[in-house]
Amino acid sequence: MDQAGHLQRLRDMLSQVVPREIQETPGAALEFPELPGQLQEAAATGFARLVRHEEITRDQQHTLEAIILPQFRPAVNIIGGTFSTPPFPWEHLGHADVQPKLVTSIQSIGRIEVPRHPSVPYAGTGFVVGPNLMMTNRHVAQIFATGLGQRQLSFKPGRTAAVDFRREVIATAAELLLVKRVVMIHPCWDMALLEVEGLSANHPMLKLSVEDPDALAEHDVAVIGYPAQDWRNDTSLQNQVFGGVYNVKRLQPGKLKVRRTIESFGNNVSAVTHDASTLGGNSGSAVIDVQSDGQEFEVVALHFAGLYLDANFAVPTFELARDDRVVQAGVNFAKPLPSATQDWAALWRLADRLQETAVAAAPAVSHPFAVSAPGVSFTVPLTVTVSLGSPPGSPAPAGFGPPSSLTAPASSHAPATAESQTIEGLFGTADTEVVRKAYDKFRSDRLHRNEFSWENALATADCSHVVYEVPSVVISTCRNKWQLQSCEFVSTDDTECFVASSEKAIIVSFRGTKGVRDWLIDLNSLAVHAQYGTVHRGFYFAFQSVKSSLETLIRRENPAERAIILTGHSLGGALATIAAAEWREMFSISSVYTFGQPCVGRNDFRTFLSGHYANNFFRFVNDDDIVPRVPPGYVHFGRLYHFGADGSVGHESVAATTGEPIADTLSDDEFAELKVALESEKSGGATESAGLEGWVPSISDHKLDRYLAQILTNQPS
């Protein structure tokens, strides 16, 4: 999205959330006495200029997004199971006829824990919907469970789950209850049901609405869940909004909006939208209609995703009430509906069939090491499984969502953009702490220099990592977190990249493959003869699809006055290498940094590159990463930085015109054997990646977060 489009979304959002009486009062100023004077002035001035369609500064834009929006869509602390009266315009939530009902709901909403998980502190949010029954997202449950539908569901080896109903901003003793089993993982909606031991009257069943959400549009709602810090965006501004405390229970008010179609697990679903301010960790939150009648408020939706400045998406409970299987599972709907739907019958039959034909799952985990909390003691297996490594853009229950997923006015049933297909969860497959540290250490001030530096290695690895994200997150990270002057995303025929600029440099980052296993299976050795040598056919034409667009964007950034840096991970590194050859006369390329890239060309191509980039092409390989060993018959170029398993770094240069590459590629026979092994794993012939982990080279070493970890250890103090 370009800057004009971004500002229009921001303008639409402000027109939606700022109360009408403020917008319609000539010269009215926004006042935020709790903010420092400089931020207060930026917020008020930026708002006034934006609504008049005048230009605003980046500081004003940043303040509007991170301060004003949460002012009108706040995150309210929950303390001792209750909350204080929220600020304008949500004071009515503290009234005597509203607050007690919300307090009752708060008691039944908990944090889904994954004890002793190797990398995540918790999975998301859930709420009580029946006797010993809790509802959460499918993508939350899949952090610790496997299967689909209602049969053969089980815990992943070494995983279990529990629910903590406390976890407030003021620390209290945990109230931890064991998840006994997974009852349902819905084959269409992002919904799962869990059986939880020990639920009592202290956690009453919430009542789920059966009203069509289209009839409830513009109702006030309260989203209750556990927002987590977004490490990709400005942490200081988030800290001002959330008080520097995350992962605790909050009440987040907003408005229910119209339905929109979004892709969810390969299915187009008609989700309801809302505009409460959410972060990752809110996945599985209850969306409560505070205008519903009766003795208790009704849950109108299950929050599952957010797209910054566009929409928050939630599963309508109305639709779940039309599914006989959900009703029969014991979910507490407000009333029965007269007829069920057959909309998902085919998906249910497919889920049943898949489970019937699947290899018998291991028995449910009996929890072999102890975790204790008041009133409960249970155990979890200490097995550590090795999973097939995938680049960071693989579908993640990632709460790497933008800092506050607020919506712009949505057109009824309009299809969501491709950006919205990334679900908003809490954690991805990468080591999130490593990624956070790497992003925090990004520096652009040295990128214009030709010589190697570890600061530049980390900055380019950061760019190679973030390009796997959806465009809105890429642009937000580059502009807001890293303070780059511009960032434009390009996507054509499955080739994705971005061009960003600092004061002295232009960075072009290419995205790698999102599914390394399938990519390796499909990879061939076909070549094409270009004017600079013989190169891989697939890499060559992938670059050609974005070449013209990239050149236009680069020319806009005054390339004669800025250094140009090319970078990419995996396939992205191959595209950066092709770009270096294509642009050797058109632009002045300062340096090329690639991470886990495959070989790109034959010896004649390497000879060509040696005449142009002998001293400024830097190629990184992590331990036994498999991708630099393919395709057969091709060779590498560039100064090699090889990370050993012990953390050592080897430095070698490939000979200019003769000899074999430092890291030999697989032979044709070895490559064929690898593909057979990958196909076997894909079809279930291997357990996890056990069959491949005995191989050298390795797929798991290809993960970009492992490169980031190695580079971080070499950073100057």
Phi, psi and omega in degrees: 000133179280173184297321180298317179295321179298316180293326178294319176298319179295319179298316179299318181296315180297321178295337181275321189261334179285128183307143185301324183296331177285316182296326187268359179268112182303130177074007180297138180249148174276135181239129179227080186299340181280352181266152173302153185305320182296316179291321180299317179293318180297321180294311183294314181293316180299318179296314181299318181289322183294316182291340175269008180060035175260163180292146176233156180281166179295323177298318179294318178298314181300317181294318178302316184288319188264346184243305186293314182302310177295339176297320182263350172227071191283170170247108188267130179296141171251122184229124181063029178080005179223187183210156176277163181302124181292164180285169174307136007257033186244023182301330185296342178290343177267000181291157186297336180269359183241311188302315181301324179293321178292323178298320176299317179296319182303323182299337188255012182243127185225170180265128180281111183268150174231078187305135177062018172299140187293341186221350183237139180283330175198169190258331183160210185239155174210165180214154186285127183232002181184179179301116182054030187232129177235151180248140174211191178276150172302317183288339172287312181299326184288354172292329183235355185230159176234160178110175182210142181089229182233352184251150175057029175279139182206165173286145172295151178305130179080007183239152169208185181209158176211173180233131176246118184273001181258251180053063181256174183297328170261118189303136176227166177297141181295147173238085193258125177239140185284136167280111185284318180199163174267121185273321185205138165237109189295136183283349181241302184278155177279070186217142175219153176242138182236139172270125185240128180283140169089008176296141185221190179297343176291343181229074185296154177294128172284150180263130183263131183291147173245015178279142175296123184297339177299329180279351183252006182305139182077004171294146172290137177229160174234121174266125181241122183189202189233080181295142180245153181296140175265104186288350183272349184241175189304111184288330182294319179289321175299320180296328178292324181283316187257009177066020180073010182239129182229176174068018179240165187289131179225155172252125186234101184280157177185197180242142172283138183240185185285169178284153171216151178274133179218149176281131179222113181052043176083001180244141173276117183241149178267089183274155172271150179246161176210167185239023173294154180278117182234156171236171171304145186104337173284352177304126184093004180289149173279131173261108191257128178278105183277005173251009179285148182278170174104183183286341181220153176285151181255145173281125183259344182195163176247110183294135178222345185202159177213143176233119190304130180060020180229291184200149163257140185243143181214150178282121179291128176295335174304318181288321178296327179291343178271359181257112183305323183294322179291317179299313183291342177288348176104017180290138186274082176278155184300325177196160178286146174270148186295333183214147178269169178255153173254014185301328185248014183300318182295321179292323176295317179297320179296317179298318178298316183294319179298320181288327179293326184265354182288156173298136183307128183286157175295153179302155178305142184299135179259015169059069185282356169235153197275139169229128185243147174205164180305120174086000182206144172218128178211171186229159184225144180291147182267018178292135174248117182264151177256121181256155180296121184298143176219150180299163190292352181270001180298152185307119187242137166289062196262124175271028171278038176281165181301167190300324174213114187278083183257152189257151166267162179306128186255140175280141186300126176060018177291140181292141177287154178287169178301331181301326187281359183279353174275118184288148179268106174239214182246318187224147178260190182279343182279167174286103189294328180291320176299313181297318180300314180297318181297316180295322181293335182266008179300132177226134180254354189288343181251000187296342183281351185274146182282327187286159180291143169210150178290332175298317179290324177300317180290317181298317180288326175295321175302314180295323178291335178279311186292337182295343176287344182282171176292154186307319183297323179287320177303310184294318179298317181296313181297315186277317188270313183280313185268356175059034173285152188285331181208160175201125178232134182260140179235133178217119179215125175050048177072002173262123184234145183195172174217156175241123179230156182225144169248189182298325186240359187218156171240126181251128174244116183242130182253139179279142175275192180282143180274346180226088189297325181297306181297324180296317178295322179298320184274346185295136176239186182246019183294141184240162174225147181264109176262171182293344180254006176136183183269121184229166180295132186298314182296317179296319183299310184285333175297319178292320182301331183292337181244357187305308184297316180297318180294318180298322177297315181293319180297317181297329178293339186263020179055064184297338178292338183254358182228147173285149180247126180243131179249141181205163177174156178249140175063232176305326178300325176293323177296319179293323176297325179292317176299317180300319179300320179290317182295325189256015186299335178252332183289318182231160175267104182275119182285313182198160177231126176237122178234154186227116178061037183278149172285167172294147187248322187218182177270187183300324181295327177291317178298321178299318179298312182298325182297336178279350183238331188227037184299330187242003184223027175243116187239123187240127183251138176228128180264113173048245184255031178314129185284328190295323176295354180264009180226163352278163181300145174087358180252164183231164180260164172222153172113165177284122185269131170245108185252121179271122176277165180297334180272005180091357179290159179235121176261137180244120178215154176243141177283138178302148187295315188228346185228170175085171181270156176296156182302312178260103182300146173281162174297152172286169178301319181292318179296321179295320178296319179295321178299316180298321178298317179296320179294320178296321180296316178297319181298322183270005177095010181283351178229154177270120188049231178247026185302324181291336183262335184293343175283347180282151162232117015278180190238145176280320185295332178292351182280345184299134186291332178295334176289324173296316180300318180298317180294318181294321179301324181291343181258006180290141174298145181289000000 
